Amino acid sequence: MSQLNDLRSQQNDPSFANIWQELKWRGLVHVSTDEAELEKLLAGDPATYYCGFDPTAPSLHLGNLVQLLLMRRIQLAGHKPLGLVGGSTGLIGDPRQTAERVLNTPETVAEWVGKLQSQVQRFLSFEGDNAARMVNNLDWTAPLSAIDFLRGIGKHFRVGTMIKKDIVANRLNSDEGISYTEFSYQILQGMDYLQLFRDYGCVLQTGGSDQWGNLTSGTDLIRKVEGKHVHALGTPLITNSDGTKFGKSEGNAIWLDAEMCSPYAFYQFWLNTADSDVVARLKVFTFLNRTEIEALEAAVAERPFAREGQRKLAYEVTSLVHGVDATEKVIAASAALFGNGDLTVLDEATLKAATSELPSATVGAGSLGIVDLLVATGLSESKSAARRTVGEGGAYVNNTKVTDPEAVIEPARLLHGRYLLLRRGKKNLATVEVSGS
């Protein structure tokens, strides 16, 4: 796939002595087991590591992207990734800070497992000596009886330790409380690590720092059962410099699925990154090397109005997630909206995504007079104001100026047979959809 081809062209920064030092420079190490031993492990022979993703939604989001790119960086350093999509843990749900998760049906979870597996696969290479593998924890939990689970795994966990985990402690002290189902989640994740250690020799698990309790449940379990010391790495939770939660747009997550968050909206999200956040985002979410990022950092400081850092960030991340072709279409659409490109070359999906947040109106095929259109879309308050706009040369249809107030737009000019883009002046845009066309 195009995304994987884009990733294949990436490489870790050769200016660092090893991948561990690069991860630290990029701000990807918040908490870990023994740092010196981890650095030694990642600088040595190929090691097997894993990261898990639960199908609690039909798509991964930006928080997951941190882990996907971390997995790719470690694979580029020669190590062997296991991408786990939790067919069993997805049936339970990782405890949230606020309230119990709604349990999805097994059929829904199974469908989402397939979707998430496809997304994870796009970021890893399944070829070569350190080829990735996909695994599903339902494969080893489904055959396990409750008695075997309690005797073989549960006996190694101490309730006193489990209730001290931050998320569990918070829920226990809340009015909502926590069910035994969600309380058991950390046991299941610990068992995953043990199973992967046994089957593949896995010695490192990565995840967000908010998962640290779950990550260490696995390292502790392997130490108790197998007498071996393995590792965990927790990345920092990404927040904006103003303290707001990263990856949210008007209350909605920024999804990696193009149908849930269009490439255009995805690109715009990154383009709107604050100056104070852009360098940190470049380090975490791109494969640009230190020299390139430091040059962009200087550009942001010296010429913030040019937004060089944001444009490079948006291009790089959108290309990694949606591919270069989709990213080029997004850039072309952005330019075309304001008269710097050809609207007619945009495919319908890109056009709709690019104009989705603009004022709009639906009119009949017999209502295509320029004055009526300006009023219908709210670009002009009245017909007299619309006539004045046209007369002053401020009205555009599909980026072509309209100077006659009596003009009626020909159906042949409709984009994809049904759309028009109206503009008043340089920046005021609206769309028209023509019904019955």
MOJO-V595383 format. One record per residue. SS is DSSP state (hx for helix, st for strand, lp for the rest). PSI is psi as a letter, one per 20 degrees, with the letter a starting at -180 (999 if undefined). OMEGA is omega in whole degrees, -180 to 180 (999 if undefined). Layout:
# MOJO-V595383
{{SS	PSI	OMEGA} {SS	PSI	OMEGA}}
This chain:
# MOJO-V595383
{{lp	q	-174} {hx	h	-180} {hx	g	180} {hx	h	176} {hx	g	178} {hx	g	-179} {hx	h	180} {hx	h	-179} {lp	i	-178} {lp	r	176} {lp	q	176} {lp	q	-174} {lp	o	-178} {lp	i	-179} {lp	i	179} {lp	q	-179} {lp	h	-180} {lp	r	-175} {hx	h	179} {hx	g	179} {hx	h	177} {hx	g	178} {hx	h	179} {hx	g	179} {hx	h	180} {lp	i	179} {lp	k	-176} {lp	j	180} {lp	o	177} {lp	g	-180} {st	q	-179} {st	r	166} {lp	a	-172} {lp	o	-175} {hx	g	-177} {hx	g	180} {hx	h	178} {hx	g	178} {hx	g	178} {hx	g	180} {hx	g	-175} {hx	i	177} {hx	i	-175} {lp	b	-179} {lp	q	-179} {lp	p	178} {lp	q	179} {st	p	-179} {st	r	179} {st	r	171} {st	q	-178} {st	q	179} {st	p	-179} {st	p	180} {lp	m	176} {lp	j	176} {lp	r	-179} {lp	j	180} {lp	q	169} {lp	r	-177} {st	a	-174} {hx	h	176} {hx	h	177} {hx	h	-179} {hx	h	176} {hx	g	-178} {hx	h	180} {hx	g	180} {hx	h	174} {hx	g	178} {hx	g	-179} {hx	g	179} {hx	g	-179} {hx	h	176} {hx	h	178} {hx	h	177} {lp	j	174} {lp	j	-175} {lp	r	-169} {st	o	-177} {st	q	168} {st	o	176} {st	o	-177} {st	p	169} {st	p	-166} {st	n	176} {lp	h	177} {lp	g	179} {hx	h	175} {hx	h	176} {hx	i	-178} {hx	g	-179} {lp	p	175} {lp	p	-179} {lp	p	175} {lp	r	-179} {lp	h	-168} {lp	g	-172} {lp	r	179} {lp	q	173} {lp	q	171} {lp	p	-179} {lp	p	179} {lp	q	-180} {lp	q	177} {hx	h	180} {hx	g	178} {hx	g	-180} {hx	g	180} {hx	h	178} {hx	g	-179} {hx	h	175} {hx	g	-180} {hx	g	-179} {hx	g	-179} {hx	h	176} {hx	g	179} {hx	h	180} {hx	g	180} {hx	g	-177} {hx	h	-178} {lp	i	-174} {lp	j	-179} {lp	q	175} {lp	p	-179} {lp	k	180} {lp	q	174} {lp	a	-176} {lp	h	179} {lp	l	-179} {lp	q	178} {lp	q	172} {st	q	172} {st	p	179} {st	q	-178} {lp	o	-175} {lp	i	174} {hx	h	-179} {hx	h	-179} {hx	i	177} {hx	h	-178} {lp	g	-179} {lp	i	-172} {lp	p	177} {lp	r	179} {hx	h	-180} {hx	g	179} {hx	h	179} {hx	g	-178} {hx	h	-179} {hx	g	-174} {hx	h	-175} {lp	g	-174} {hx	h	-176} {hx	i	-179} {hx	i	-179} {lp	p	178} {lp	p	-177} {hx	h	-180} {hx	h	178} {hx	g	-177} {hx	h	-176} {lp	i	176} {lp	i	177} {lp	p	-170} {hx	g	-175} {hx	h	180} {hx	g	179} {hx	g	179} {hx	g	-179} {hx	h	178} {hx	h	-179} {lp	j	180} {lp	r	177} {lp	h	-178} {lp	h	-175} {lp	a	179} {lp	p	-180} {lp	r	176} {hx	h	180} {hx	g	-179} {hx	h	177} {hx	h	-177} {lp	i	-175} {hx	g	-177} {hx	h	176} {hx	g	180} {hx	g	-180} {hx	h	175} {hx	h	179} {hx	h	176} {hx	g	-178} {hx	g	179} {hx	g	-179} {hx	g	-179} {hx	h	174} {hx	g	-178} {hx	g	-174} {hx	h	-172} {hx	i	-176} {lp	k	-178} {st	p	-175} {st	j	178} {st	p	172} {st	p	176} {st	q	178} {st	r	177} {st	q	-178} {hx	h	176} {hx	i	177} {hx	j	-171} {hx	h	178} {hx	h	178} {hx	h	179} {hx	g	-178} {hx	i	174} {hx	h	178} {hx	g	180} {hx	h	179} {hx	g	-179} {hx	g	180} {hx	h	178} {hx	g	-178} {hx	g	-174} {hx	g	-173} {hx	i	-178} {lp	k	-178} {lp	q	177} {lp	p	178} {lp	r	-168} {st	q	174} {st	q	179} {st	p	178} {st	p	177} {st	q	179} {lp	q	171} {lp	p	-176} {lp	p	175} {st	r	176} {lp	q	-177} {lp	h	178} {lp	j	177} {lp	i	-179} {lp	q	-177} {st	p	-180} {lp	q	173} {lp	j	177} {st	q	178} {st	o	-178} {lp	l	176} {lp	i	-178} {st	q	178} {st	q	173} {lp	o	-174} {st	q	177} {lp	i	178} {lp	p	-176} {lp	h	180} {lp	h	180} {lp	h	175} {lp	o	-174} {lp	q	175} {hx	h	179} {hx	g	179} {hx	h	179} {hx	g	179} {hx	g	-179} {hx	h	177} {hx	g	-179} {hx	h	180} {hx	h	-179} {lp	j	179} {lp	p	179} {lp	q	178} {hx	h	-176} {hx	i	-178} {hx	i	-166} {hx	h	-178} {hx	g	178} {hx	h	179} {hx	h	178} {hx	h	180} {hx	g	-174} {hx	h	-167} {hx	j	177} {lp	r	176} {lp	j	175} {lp	q	-178} {lp	r	-175} {hx	g	-180} {hx	g	-180} {hx	g	-178} {hx	h	179} {hx	h	176} {hx	g	177} {hx	h	177} {hx	g	178} {hx	h	-180} {hx	h	179} {hx	h	-179} {hx	h	-174} {hx	h	-176} {lp	m	-176} {hx	h	-179} {hx	h	-178} {hx	h	177} {lp	l	180} {hx	g	180} {hx	g	-179} {hx	g	-179} {hx	h	178} {hx	g	178} {hx	g	-179} {hx	g	-180} {hx	g	-175} {hx	g	-175} {hx	g	178} {hx	h	177} {hx	h	179} {hx	h	-175} {hx	g	-173} {hx	i	180} {lp	q	-178} {hx	g	-178} {hx	g	180} {hx	h	-180} {hx	g	178} {hx	h	177} {hx	g	179} {hx	g	-180} {hx	g	178} {hx	h	179} {hx	g	179} {hx	g	179} {hx	g	-176} {hx	h	-179} {hx	h	-175} {lp	k	171} {lp	j	-179} {lp	k	179} {lp	r	-176} {lp	o	180} {hx	h	-174} {hx	i	-179} {hx	i	-179} {lp	p	175} {lp	r	-172} {hx	g	-179} {hx	g	179} {hx	g	178} {hx	g	-179} {hx	g	179} {hx	g	-178} {hx	h	-176} {lp	j	-172} {lp	h	-178} {lp	j	179} {lp	q	170} {st	q	-176} {st	r	177} {st	q	174} {st	p	-178} {st	r	176} {st	r	-178} {lp	i	180} {lp	j	-176} {lp	l	-175} {lp	k	173} {st	q	-174} {hx	h	180} {hx	g	179} {hx	h	-179} {hx	g	179} {hx	h	180} {hx	g	-177} {hx	h	-178} {lp	i	-179} {lp	j	177} {lp	h	174} {lp	q	-176} {lp	h	-177} {lp	r	179} {hx	h	179} {hx	g	177} {hx	h	179} {hx	g	178} {hx	h	179} {hx	g	178} {hx	g	-180} {hx	g	-178} {hx	h	-180} {lp	j	177} {lp	k	-177} {lp	j	-177} {st	p	-179} {st	q	172} {st	p	-176} {lp	l	177} {lp	j	176} {st	p	-177} {st	p	175} {lp	p	-175} {lp	i	-179} {lp	o	180} {lp	h	-180} {lp	j	-176} {lp	q	174} {st	p	-175} {lp	p	-180} {lp	p	178} {hx	h	-179} {hx	i	-179} {hx	i	-180} {lp	p	177} {st	p	-177} {lp	k	174} {lp	j	-176} {lp	i	-174} {st	q	170} {st	q	172} {st	p	179} {st	q	177} {st	p	173} {st	o	-176} {lp	b	-175} {lp	h	-168} {lp	i	-176} {st	o	-173} {st	q	174} {st	r	178} {st	q	177} {st	p	171} {st	p	-176} {st	o	180} {st	q	178} {lp	j	-178} {lp	999	999}}
